[in-house]
């Protein structure tokens, strides 16, 4: 879940943004591969599934001035 907000008056805008507000662990892609123990014998995790982790929680606060 992400959160965005802002407030504008005259030529000035104040804004804020928070990504992954609940700090959930998730994967944003995955694929199947070959058995990794064929390349590196003795691995503790021998599942042939590879996933990319999602972005961690992050926050931005800024000001925009339009002249």
Secondary structure, 3 states (H helix, E strand, C coil): CCEEEEEEECCEEEEEEEECCCCCCCEEEEEECCCHHHCCCCCCCCCCEEEEECCCCEEEEEEEECC
